[in-house]
């Protein structure tokens, strides 16, 4: 059974740089194991592809999104490479790569925050090693006397002073573990000096660096070591390995200044990954914390905490957006000061910020957020993950960008295509003519469709 499932999955992920594939949310065909095995052999072949029916609405969506991404790449100063994956828990809906080359991994930048750091904190919580309500001074005595909890760091409401990575230039001669301690002391000292001038709910990289430092110190205390890489080792063991995110790893020289100064050991950035690995994470989130094999990875309570705002924060957010007449069109206008934010314990819940027009919707009642609210996060390198619970769809955009305005436009376009595909019912998978020709040359019979009963609509 496992072999059949693996082969079936391989067929679904066949794709070309020049041509995407799309598949039907409710598949109308199944293929026998022998035929699927034949096609799976062509995965490495650059001519292998799955294409939509020419008459399907999916083809129009594919054309639209491909044109948008290819235009951005042709303008060499916009983005240099990109990968896009749109899917549902049962199967992908669209996937394509644009000038990726051999290395399919991307510097996730701030997407590291929810994928690695917040998830690692939740794993620690479920192991009984900490509580979200714990004051951070319990683990970081540098913050003694300051009323900041672990949950405050996760939700960016600690009102910390931001630590610029360039500030650490003078400490680069120190060992990494001493550099991390120096950074912690610097954040605490600067926050004490300017606490009254920092607005609450201010997004800070420093929040997630401190979360990584908490994990580092808990692990080092347990193991009686001073390992500067204890945070990464915990993430690899307790997050990446259980989810089989085998292509994901931490890099020593990420684009982010703070993470780079700390050799990727900062918690705010530093993780490298692929669309395939992020898809595994997205599916786990939509499965309420269960892995592809059905094992519990996170509890439903942890998923709720990561993806649901505090009620007080939510009511404040709705009031501010209505009072200021904020829309998708004017949200990023620099003239709108103190723009409201809405965050869970790891994920951004603000659909305006996520550029999720057409897929993420503002939920009018707090009680509906757990089942209908969309969530996600973005990274400064051109990465983003958006998950829409109501439509049961995820959108993964990985790009190497040069202009922020361009990548924001691509995110909006990808979300729009995802919204179209989420409600489309006329996409059917078929093996392309090119693949069929190659199979015939090898004297292999192409896949034989088998009827599958379809539930009445």
C-alpha positions in Angstrom: 0.0 0.0 0.0 2.8 2.4 0.9 4.5 1.7 -2.5 1.3 2.5 -4.3 0.8 5.8 -2.4 4.4 6.8 -3.0 4.2 6.1 -6.7 0.9 7.9 -7.0 2.4 10.9 -5.3 5.4 10.9 -7.6 3.1 11.1 -10.6 1.2 14.0 -9.1 4.4 16.1 -8.6 5.7 15.8 -12.2 6.3 19.3 -13.5 8.2 21.3 -16.0 9.9 24.7 -15.7 8.0 25.9 -18.7 4.7 24.2 -18.1 2.7 23.7 -14.8 0.4 20.9 -13.9 -2.9 21.1 -12.3 -5.1 18.3 -11.0 -8.7 18.0 -10.1 -9.7 18.4 -6.5 -12.1 15.4 -7.0 -10.1 13.1 -9.3 -12.0 11.4 -12.0 -9.4 8.8 -12.8 -7.1 6.4 -11.0 -4.2 4.5 -12.4 -3.0 1.0 -11.8 0.3 0.5 -10.0 2.2 -0.9 -13.0 1.4 2.0 -15.2 2.1 4.6 -12.5 5.5 3.0 -11.9 6.3 3.4 -15.6 5.5 7.1 -15.5 7.4 7.6 -12.2 10.6 6.6 -14.0 10.3 9.8 -16.0 10.4 12.2 -13.0 14.0 13.2 -13.6 13.3 13.8 -17.3 12.9 17.5 -18.1 10.2 16.6 -20.7 8.0 14.9 -18.1 4.8 16.9 -17.3 1.2 16.8 -16.3 -1.0 19.3 -18.1 -4.5 20.4 -17.7 -7.2 19.8 -20.3 -7.1 22.7 -22.8 -10.8 23.4 -22.3 -10.6 23.6 -18.5 -10.8 26.8 -16.4 -7.6 25.6 -14.8 -5.7 26.3 -18.0 -6.7 29.9 -17.9 -5.5 30.2 -14.3 -2.2 28.5 -15.2 -1.6 30.9 -18.1 -2.3 33.9 -16.0 0.0 33.0 -13.2 2.8 31.8 -15.5 2.7 35.0 -17.4 3.0 37.1 -14.2 6.0 35.2 -12.9 7.8 34.9 -16.2 7.3 38.7 -16.8 8.9 39.4 -13.4 11.9 37.2 -14.1 12.4 38.7 -17.6 12.7 42.1 -15.8 16.0 41.0 -14.3 15.9 43.5 -11.4 12.6 42.1 -10.1 13.1 38.5 -9.2 15.8 36.1 -10.4 14.1 32.7 -9.6 10.9 31.5 -8.0 8.8 28.4 -7.1 5.0 28.4 -6.6 2.8 25.6 -5.1 -0.9 25.8 -4.5 -2.7 22.8 -3.0 -5.3 21.2 -0.9 -4.7 18.5 1.8 -5.7 15.7 -0.6 -3.6 16.9 -3.6 -1.8 19.8 -5.2 -3.7 22.1 -7.5 -0.8 24.0 -9.2 2.9 23.8 -9.2 5.6 25.4 -11.3 9.2 26.6 -10.9 10.8 29.5 -12.7 14.6 29.4 -13.4 15.4 27.5 -10.1 18.4 25.6 -11.4 19.6 22.5 -9.4 19.2 24.0 -5.9 15.4 24.1 -5.1 16.0 25.5 -1.6 15.3 29.1 -0.7 16.4 31.3 2.2 13.0 31.6 4.1 14.0 34.7 6.0 11.2 35.5 8.5 9.2 32.5 7.4 11.6 30.8 9.8 9.7 32.4 12.7 6.5 30.2 12.5 7.9 27.2 10.7 10.9 26.6 13.0 10.9 28.8 16.1 7.2 29.0 17.1 6.6 25.4 16.3 9.7 24.4 18.4 8.3 26.4 21.3 4.9 24.6 21.0 6.8 21.3 21.0 8.6 22.3 24.1 5.3 23.3 25.7 3.8 19.9 25.0 6.9 18.2 26.5 6.3 20.2 29.7 9.6 22.2 29.4 7.9 25.6 29.5 4.5 27.4 29.5 3.5 30.2 27.2 2.5 32.2 30.3 5.9 31.9 31.9 7.8 35.2 32.3 10.9 35.1 30.1 13.0 36.1 33.0 12.6 32.5 34.2 14.9 31.5 31.4 16.6 34.8 30.6 17.6 36.5 33.9 18.7 39.5 31.9 15.0 40.4 31.7 14.4 40.3 35.5 11.7 42.7 36.6 10.3 43.0 33.1 6.7 41.9 32.6 7.2 39.9 29.4 5.9 36.4 28.8 6.8 33.7 26.3 3.5 34.3 24.6 4.2 38.0 24.3 7.3 37.2 22.3 5.4 34.8 20.0 2.7 37.5 19.3 5.1 40.4 19.0 3.7 42.4 21.9 6.7 42.5 24.1 7.6 46.1 23.0 11.3 45.2 22.7 14.0 47.4 21.3 15.1 46.0 17.9 18.6 44.7 17.7 20.3 45.6 14.4 22.6 42.8 13.2 25.2 45.4 12.3 25.4 46.3 16.0 27.0 42.9 16.6 29.9 43.7 14.2 32.1 44.5 17.1 31.4 41.2 18.8 32.2 38.9 15.8 35.6 38.0 17.4 33.7 36.4 20.3 32.6 32.8 20.2 29.1 32.2 18.9 27.7 31.3 22.3 29.2 34.5 23.8 27.8 36.5 20.9 24.3 35.1 21.6 24.6 36.1 25.3 25.9 39.6 24.3 22.9 40.0 21.9 20.5 39.0 24.7 22.0 41.5 27.2 21.9 44.3 24.5 18.2 43.8 23.8 17.4 43.8 27.6 19.5 46.9 28.2 18.1 48.9 25.3 14.5 47.9 26.0 14.9 49.1 29.6 16.2 52.5 28.4 13.4 53.1 25.9 10.5 51.0 27.0 8.0 53.8 27.3 8.7 54.9 23.7 8.1 51.6 22.0 4.4 51.0 20.9 2.9 47.7 21.9 2.3 45.1 19.2 5.4 46.2 17.3 6.9 43.5 15.1 10.5 42.7 16.2 13.1 40.2 15.0 14.4 40.4 18.6 11.3 38.6 19.8 12.2 35.4 17.9 15.8 35.6 18.6 15.0 35.5 22.4 12.7 32.5 21.8 15.6 30.7 20.2 17.8 31.7 23.1 15.2 30.3 25.6 15.2 27.0 23.7 19.0 27.0 23.6 19.4 27.6 27.3 16.8 25.0 28.3 18.5 22.4 26.1 22.0 23.3 27.3 20.9 23.1 30.9 19.4 19.7 30.4 22.5 18.4 28.5 25.0 20.3 30.7 26.6 21.9 27.7 27.2 25.3 26.2 26.3 24.4 22.6 25.5 27.5 20.4 23.7 25.2 18.0 21.3 23.7 20.5 18.4 25.5 19.1 18.9 24.3 15.5 19.5 20.7 16.8 16.2 20.8 18.7 14.3 22.1 15.6 15.9 19.4 13.4 15.1 16.7 15.8 11.6 17.8 17.0 10.2 19.6 14.0 11.9 18.9 10.7 12.5 15.1 11.2 9.0 14.2 12.4 7.5 16.1 9.5 10.0 14.5 7.1 11.1 18.0 5.9 14.3 16.4 4.7 15.3 19.2 2.3 15.2 21.9 5.0 18.3 23.1 7.0 19.8 26.1 8.7 22.4 28.1 6.8 25.3 30.0 8.3 25.0 33.0 6.0 21.4 33.9 5.5 20.3 37.2 4.0 19.0 38.6 7.3 21.6 40.8 9.1 20.8 39.6 12.6 20.8 35.9 11.7 23.9 36.3 9.6 25.8 37.9 12.5 24.8 34.9 14.6 25.7 32.4 11.9 22.1 31.4 11.3 21.5 30.7 15.0 19.0 33.5 15.7 15.4 32.1 15.4 14.1 35.1 13.4 15.6 33.8 10.1 18.1 31.3 8.9 16.1 28.3 7.7 16.3 27.2 4.1 13.6 25.1 2.5 11.6 24.0 -0.6 8.0 24.2 -1.7 7.8 20.4 -1.1 8.8 20.6 2.5 6.6 23.6 3.2 3.7 21.7 1.7 4.2 19.0 4.4 4.1 21.7 7.1 0.9 23.3 5.6 -0.8 19.9 5.4 0.0 19.3 9.1 -1.5 22.6 10.0 -4.7 21.9 8.1 -4.9 18.4 9.6 -5.0 20.1 13.0 -1.6 19.0 14.0 -1.4 15.5 12.5 1.3 14.3 10.1 0.7 12.7 6.8 0.9 9.3 8.5 -1.9 10.3 11.0 0.5 10.7 14.0 -0.1 13.6 16.3 2.7 16.2 15.9 1.0 19.1 17.7 -2.2 19.2 19.8 -5.3 21.0 18.5 -4.7 23.5 21.4 -1.3 24.4 20.1 -2.6 24.8 16.5 -5.3 27.1 17.9 -2.8 29.2 19.8 -0.6 29.6 16.7 -3.4 30.6 14.4 -5.9 32.5 16.6 -5.6 36.0 18.0 -6.4 37.0 21.6 -9.9 38.3 21.7 -8.8 41.7 23.0 -6.3 42.0 20.1 -9.0 41.0 17.6 -11.5 43.5 18.8 -8.9 46.3 18.7 -7.9 45.2 15.2 -11.4 45.3 13.8 -12.1 48.7 15.4 -9.0 50.2 14.0 -9.5 48.9 10.5 -13.0 50.2 10.4 -12.2 53.6 11.9 -9.4 54.2 9.4 -11.3 52.8 6.4 -8.4 50.5 5.7 -8.7 48.4 2.5 -6.4 46.1 0.5 -5.7 49.0 -1.8 -4.5 51.5 0.9 -3.1 49.2 3.6 0.5 49.6 2.5 0.1 53.4 2.1 2.9 54.9 4.2 0.6 57.8 5.2 -1.5 55.4 7.3 0.4 55.6 10.6 0.3 52.9 13.3 -1.3 50.3 11.0 -3.1 47.7 13.1 -1.7 44.1 13.3 -3.3 40.8 14.1 -1.2 37.9 15.2 -1.3 34.4 16.7 1.4 32.7 18.6 3.6 32.4 15.5 1.5 33.3 12.5 0.3 36.5 11.0 -3.5 36.7 10.9 -3.8 40.0 9.1 -5.1 39.4 5.6 -4.2 42.9 4.5 -0.6 42.3 5.5 -0.5 38.9 3.8 -1.6 40.3 0.5 -4.3 37.6 0.4 -7.0 39.3 -1.6 -9.3 36.7 -3.0 -8.4 33.9 -0.6 -8.1 35.1 2.9 -11.1 37.0 4.3 -11.6 39.1 7.3 -13.6 37.1 9.9 -16.3 39.3 11.4 -16.9 37.2 14.6 -14.1 36.1 16.9 -15.9 32.8 17.5 -15.5 31.9 13.8 -11.8 32.6 13.6 -10.7 29.1 14.7 -12.4 27.5 11.7 -12.6 30.2 9.1 -9.6 32.5 9.7 -6.7 32.4 7.3 -3.1 32.6 8.5 0.4 32.8 7.1 3.7 34.7 7.1 6.1 36.4 4.8 9.9 36.6 4.4 11.9 39.6 3.2 13.7 37.4 0.6 10.5 36.9 -1.3 8.9 34.0 0.5 5.4 33.5 1.9 3.0 30.8 3.1 -0.7 31.4 3.3 -3.2 28.9 4.6 -7.0 29.4 4.2 -8.9 27.1 6.6 -12.3 28.0 5.1 -11.3 27.1 1.5 -8.9 24.3 2.7 -6.1 25.7 0.5 -2.5 26.6 1.0 -0.3 28.9 -1.2 3.5 28.7 -1.1 5.5 31.3 -2.9 9.3 31.1 -2.8 11.3 33.7 -4.7 14.6 35.4 -4.8 13.6 39.0 -5.1 15.1 42.4 -5.6 12.0 44.6 -5.3 9.5 44.3 -2.5 6.7 45.8 -4.6 7.1 43.2 -7.2 6.9 40.2 -4.9 3.9 41.7 -3.2 2.1 41.7 -6.5 3.1 38.1 -7.2 1.7 37.1 -3.8 -1.6 38.8 -4.6 -1.8 37.1 -8.0 -0.9 33.7 -6.5 -3.7 34.1 -3.9 -6.2 35.0 -6.6 -5.3 31.9 -8.6 -5.6 29.8 -5.5 -9.1 31.2 -4.9 -10.1 30.3 -8.5 -8.7 26.8 -8.2 -10.3 26.2 -4.8 -13.7 26.4 -6.4 -12.9 24.9 -9.8 -14.3 21.5 -10.6 -13.2 20.9 -14.2 -9.5 20.2 -13.9 -8.6 16.7 -14.9 -5.1 15.1 -14.8 -3.7 13.6 -18.0 -0.3 12.4 -19.1 1.1 14.8 -21.7 1.7 13.8 -25.3 5.4 14.1 -24.8 5.4 11.6 -21.9 3.3 9.2 -23.9 5.7 9.3 -26.8 8.6 8.6 -24.4 6.8 5.7 -22.9 6.1 4.3 -26.3 9.8 4.5 -27.3 10.6 2.4 -24.2 7.8 -0.1 -25.1 6.0 0.8 -21.9 2.2 1.1 -21.9 1.0 4.6 -20.8 -1.2 4.8 -17.7 -4.6 3.3 -18.1 -7.4 5.3 -16.6 -9.8 3.4 -14.3 -13.3 4.7 -13.5 -13.8 6.0 -10.0 -17.2 6.6 -8.7 -17.7 10.3 -8.0 -20.0 11.5 -5.2 -23.1 13.3 -6.3 -23.0 17.1 -5.9 
